[in-house]
Amino acid sequence: MVSYFFFLLLLLVMSTVIYPSPIFGPVHSRRLGISLGINLQPGDGKVCTFDCIYCECGFNGDRLPWEQRPSRKEVASRLEQQLQQMTVEGQLPDVLTFAGNGEPTTHPHFAEIIGDTIRLRDQYCPKAKVCVLSNSTMIHRQSVRDALMLVDDNILKLDTVDEEYIRTVDRPAGHYHVSNIIEDMKAFNGHVIIQTMFMRGTVQQTTESGECREVSVDNTGEQYVGPWLEAVKDIKPQQVMVYTIDRETPAKGLEKASHEQLDAIRDRVIAAGIPCTASY
């Protein structure tokens, strides 16, 4: 018991954030407006197929959960209760957003939960969008693909097309090939919004020999932006969202991309005929 309360205290003092489960907010999103969050991971830790060095929820190994994922029934029940309360208060959400403590599409009943959420949205706040923020690692699964085709905003991550950069920054668990991810994105036939984090700075990296070295994580230069833009044009998304660091990060040495850098990248996407927004 003592160790458990010590664990809870540790979560409170850490600079990064762990979200309640299964419902959190509403919160004001830079990109989405008034967002009611739906967290399909445990409320006391993080479960994700990425271990991004910039993740506001911290590193996976530092946030191991004790609780279980919420059940499909629990998600629907808690969501309905929250929407009923927001109806009484006269403040309905602009969007119902699947996000939180890790990758939402890994939930074993993700597809069914999407169906429940659309039904409740239609009942209580028909003007609201249903949005999923995903790192794209599960879009090869047919059930996930079918579910994402039903949501209004299918927002998929593509930080770069450089495999080494992905291993350094996004740090996927298991097999990950960005070329496969791009092909899977193309298969949505435009029903996809690409979300890309641009940043600067350096991080310490340990080599296989145990040597520590400083590595640049700046993906704002042409080496990264040019190939990424070609992939974006190939995918033909309905929109692109470029953004930069906004909250505390577990890795030190990371820096925000400048307004000028994000604006320049945004303008190149728009020039290619694809709507794009930049969030600072």
C-alpha positions as CSV (number, residue, x, y, z in Angstrom):
1,M,0.0,0.0,0.0
2,V,2.8,2.4,0.9
3,S,4.6,1.8,-2.4
4,Y,1.4,2.4,-4.3
5,F,0.8,5.8,-2.7
6,F,4.5,6.7,-3.3
7,F,3.9,5.9,-7.0
8,L,0.9,8.2,-7.1
9,L,2.9,11.0,-5.4
10,L,5.6,10.5,-8.0
11,L,3.1,11.0,-10.8
12,L,2.0,14.2,-9.2
13,V,5.5,15.8,-9.0
14,M,6.6,14.7,-12.4
15,S,6.6,17.6,-15.0
16,T,4.8,15.6,-17.7
17,V,1.1,14.8,-17.6
18,I,-1.0,11.7,-17.1
19,Y,-4.6,12.0,-18.1
20,P,-7.7,10.6,-16.2
21,S,-9.4,7.6,-17.9
22,P,-11.7,7.1,-19.7
23,I,-12.9,10.8,-20.0
24,F,-11.0,14.0,-19.3
25,G,-11.6,17.6,-19.9
26,P,-13.1,19.5,-21.6
27,V,-9.8,21.2,-22.6
28,H,-9.0,23.9,-25.1
29,S,-7.0,22.5,-27.9
30,R,-4.8,24.7,-30.1
31,R,-5.9,22.8,-33.2
32,L,-9.4,21.5,-32.3
33,G,-11.3,23.9,-30.1
34,I,-13.2,22.8,-27.0
35,S,-12.3,19.1,-26.9
36,L,-13.7,16.4,-24.6
37,G,-11.0,13.8,-24.3
38,I,-11.5,10.0,-24.5
39,N,-8.5,8.1,-23.0
40,L,-8.6,4.4,-23.8
41,Q,-5.5,3.7,-21.7
42,P,-5.2,3.3,-17.9
43,G,-5.5,6.4,-15.9
44,D,-2.4,5.9,-13.8
45,G,0.2,5.3,-16.5
46,K,1.1,5.2,-20.2
47,V,0.7,2.4,-22.8
48,C,2.0,3.3,-26.3
49,T,3.6,1.8,-29.3
50,F,5.8,4.9,-29.5
51,D,8.1,6.2,-26.8
52,C,8.6,9.8,-28.2
53,I,11.2,11.9,-26.6
54,Y,8.8,14.9,-26.7
55,C,5.7,13.1,-25.3
56,E,3.9,15.2,-22.7
57,C,3.0,12.0,-20.9
58,G,6.6,11.1,-20.3
59,F,8.7,8.0,-21.2
60,N,6.9,4.6,-21.3
61,G,9.3,3.0,-18.7
62,D,8.7,5.8,-16.2
63,R,4.9,5.6,-16.4
64,L,4.1,1.9,-16.1
65,P,0.4,1.5,-15.2
66,W,-1.1,-0.6,-12.5
67,E,-4.7,-0.2,-13.6
68,Q,-6.4,-1.9,-16.5
69,R,-7.7,-0.2,-19.7
70,P,-11.3,1.0,-19.4
71,S,-13.9,-1.4,-20.8
72,R,-16.1,-0.6,-23.8
73,K,-19.1,-0.4,-21.4
74,E,-17.2,1.9,-19.0
75,V,-16.2,4.3,-21.8
76,A,-19.7,4.6,-23.2
77,S,-21.3,5.0,-19.7
78,R,-18.8,7.7,-18.6
79,L,-19.0,9.5,-22.0
80,E,-22.8,9.7,-21.8
81,Q,-22.7,11.0,-18.2
82,Q,-20.3,13.8,-19.3
83,L,-22.3,14.7,-22.3
84,Q,-25.5,14.9,-20.2
85,Q,-23.7,17.2,-17.8
86,M,-22.4,19.4,-20.5
87,T,-25.9,19.6,-22.0
88,V,-27.3,20.9,-18.7
89,E,-24.4,23.4,-18.4
90,G,-25.0,24.6,-22.0
91,Q,-21.4,24.0,-23.1
92,L,-21.2,21.2,-25.6
93,P,-17.8,20.2,-27.1
94,D,-16.6,21.1,-30.6
95,V,-14.9,17.7,-30.8
96,L,-14.7,14.3,-29.0
97,T,-11.0,13.5,-29.1
98,F,-9.5,10.1,-28.7
99,A,-6.1,10.9,-27.1
100,G,-4.6,10.6,-23.6
101,N,-2.0,8.2,-22.2
102,G,-0.9,6.4,-25.3
103,E,-2.0,5.0,-28.6
104,P,-5.9,4.7,-28.6
105,T,-6.1,2.2,-31.5
106,T,-4.4,-0.5,-29.5
107,H,-7.5,-0.9,-27.4
108,P,-9.0,-4.4,-28.2
109,H,-12.4,-2.9,-28.7
110,F,-11.4,0.3,-30.4
111,A,-13.7,-0.2,-33.4
112,E,-16.8,-0.9,-31.2
113,I,-16.0,2.1,-29.0
114,I,-15.8,4.3,-32.1
115,G,-19.3,3.1,-33.0
116,D,-20.6,3.8,-29.5
117,T,-19.1,7.3,-29.5
118,I,-20.6,8.2,-32.9
119,R,-24.0,7.1,-31.6
120,L,-23.7,9.3,-28.4
121,R,-22.4,12.2,-30.5
122,D,-25.4,12.0,-32.7
123,Q,-27.7,11.9,-29.7
124,Y,-26.2,14.7,-27.6
125,C,-24.0,17.0,-29.7
126,P,-24.6,16.3,-33.4
127,K,-22.5,19.3,-34.5
128,A,-19.4,18.0,-32.7
129,K,-16.7,16.1,-34.6
130,V,-15.2,12.7,-33.6
131,C,-11.5,12.9,-33.8
132,V,-8.7,10.3,-33.3
133,L,-5.1,11.2,-32.7
134,S,-3.0,8.2,-33.7
135,N,0.7,7.5,-34.2
136,S,-0.3,5.4,-37.3
137,T,1.2,2.1,-36.0
138,M,-2.1,0.2,-36.0
139,I,-3.5,1.4,-39.3
140,H,-2.5,-1.9,-41.1
141,R,-5.3,-3.6,-39.1
142,Q,-8.5,-3.8,-41.0
143,S,-10.8,-3.2,-38.0
144,V,-8.8,-0.1,-37.1
145,R,-8.9,1.2,-40.7
146,D,-12.6,0.6,-41.0
147,A,-13.2,2.5,-37.7
148,L,-11.0,5.4,-38.7
149,M,-13.0,5.8,-41.9
150,L,-16.1,6.5,-39.8
151,V,-14.6,9.4,-37.8
152,D,-14.6,13.0,-38.9
153,D,-11.0,13.7,-38.3
154,N,-8.6,10.8,-38.8
155,I,-5.4,12.5,-37.6
156,L,-2.3,10.4,-38.2
157,K,1.3,11.1,-37.2
158,L,4.1,11.4,-39.7
159,D,7.0,13.3,-38.2
160,T,9.5,12.4,-41.0
161,V,10.3,9.8,-43.6
162,D,13.8,9.3,-42.2
163,E,14.0,5.9,-40.5
164,E,17.0,6.9,-38.3
165,Y,15.2,10.0,-37.1
166,I,12.1,8.0,-36.2
167,R,14.2,5.6,-34.2
168,T,15.9,8.5,-32.4
169,V,12.8,10.6,-31.7
170,D,9.6,8.6,-32.0
171,R,11.3,5.3,-30.8
172,P,8.6,2.8,-32.0
173,A,8.2,-0.5,-30.3
174,G,8.6,-3.6,-32.5
175,H,8.8,-3.5,-36.3
176,Y,8.2,-0.1,-37.9
177,H,8.8,0.8,-41.6
178,V,7.8,4.3,-42.6
179,S,7.3,3.2,-46.2
180,N,4.6,0.8,-45.1
181,I,3.0,3.6,-43.0
182,I,2.9,5.9,-46.0
183,E,1.3,3.2,-48.2
184,D,-1.3,2.5,-45.4
185,M,-2.1,6.3,-45.3
186,K,-2.5,6.4,-49.0
187,A,-5.1,3.7,-48.7
188,F,-7.5,6.0,-46.8
189,N,-8.0,7.8,-50.2
190,G,-7.7,11.3,-48.7
191,H,-9.7,10.6,-45.5
192,V,-6.7,11.5,-43.4
193,I,-5.1,14.5,-41.7
194,I,-1.4,14.3,-41.3
195,Q,0.1,15.7,-38.1
196,T,3.8,16.4,-37.9
197,M,5.9,17.6,-35.0
198,F,8.8,20.0,-36.0
199,M,11.4,20.9,-33.4
200,R,15.1,21.7,-32.9
201,G,17.7,20.8,-30.3
202,T,19.9,17.9,-29.3
203,V,19.6,14.8,-27.1
204,Q,22.1,12.4,-25.5
205,Q,22.1,9.0,-27.2
206,T,24.0,5.9,-26.1
207,T,25.5,3.8,-28.8
208,E,25.7,0.0,-28.9
209,S,29.2,0.2,-27.6
210,G,28.0,2.2,-24.6
211,E,29.4,5.5,-25.8
212,C,27.3,8.6,-25.1
213,R,27.0,11.1,-27.9
214,E,25.0,14.2,-28.6
215,V,22.5,13.9,-31.5
216,S,20.6,16.6,-33.4
217,V,16.8,16.3,-33.5
218,D,16.3,19.3,-35.7
219,N,13.9,18.2,-38.5
220,T,13.2,21.7,-39.8
221,G,15.9,21.7,-42.5
222,E,15.5,20.7,-46.2
223,Q,17.1,17.3,-45.5
224,Y,13.9,16.3,-43.7
225,V,11.2,18.8,-45.0
226,G,11.8,18.1,-48.7
227,P,11.3,14.3,-48.6
228,W,8.5,14.6,-46.0
229,L,6.7,17.0,-48.3
230,E,7.0,14.6,-51.3
231,A,5.4,11.9,-49.1
232,V,2.6,14.2,-48.1
233,K,1.9,15.0,-51.7
234,D,1.8,11.3,-52.5
235,I,-0.6,10.6,-49.6
236,K,-3.0,13.4,-50.7
237,P,-4.5,14.1,-47.3
238,Q,-7.4,16.4,-46.7
239,Q,-5.3,18.5,-44.4
240,V,-1.9,18.8,-42.7
241,M,-1.2,20.0,-39.2
242,V,2.3,21.1,-38.4
243,Y,3.1,22.0,-34.8
244,T,5.9,22.2,-32.3
245,I,6.6,21.6,-28.6
246,D,4.0,23.2,-26.3
247,R,4.5,21.4,-23.0
248,E,7.2,19.9,-20.8
249,T,9.1,17.0,-22.5
250,P,10.8,14.0,-20.8
251,A,14.0,14.5,-22.8
252,K,16.0,17.6,-22.1
253,G,17.6,19.7,-24.8
254,L,14.6,20.0,-27.1
255,E,13.6,23.4,-28.5
256,K,10.6,24.7,-30.3
257,A,10.6,25.3,-34.0
258,S,10.3,29.0,-34.7
259,H,7.2,30.7,-36.1
260,E,9.1,31.5,-39.2
261,Q,10.1,27.9,-39.7
262,L,6.6,26.5,-39.2
263,D,5.1,29.2,-41.4
264,A,7.6,28.4,-44.2
265,I,6.7,24.7,-44.0
266,R,3.0,25.4,-43.9
267,D,3.3,27.7,-47.0
268,R,5.0,24.9,-48.9
269,V,2.2,22.5,-48.2
270,I,-0.4,25.0,-49.2
271,A,1.5,25.7,-52.4
272,A,1.2,22.0,-53.1
273,G,-2.6,22.4,-53.0
274,I,-3.1,20.9,-49.6
275,P,-4.7,22.8,-46.7
276,C,-2.3,23.3,-43.8
277,T,-2.3,24.9,-40.4
278,A,0.6,25.7,-38.1
279,S,0.4,25.7,-34.3
280,Y,3.0,27.4,-32.2
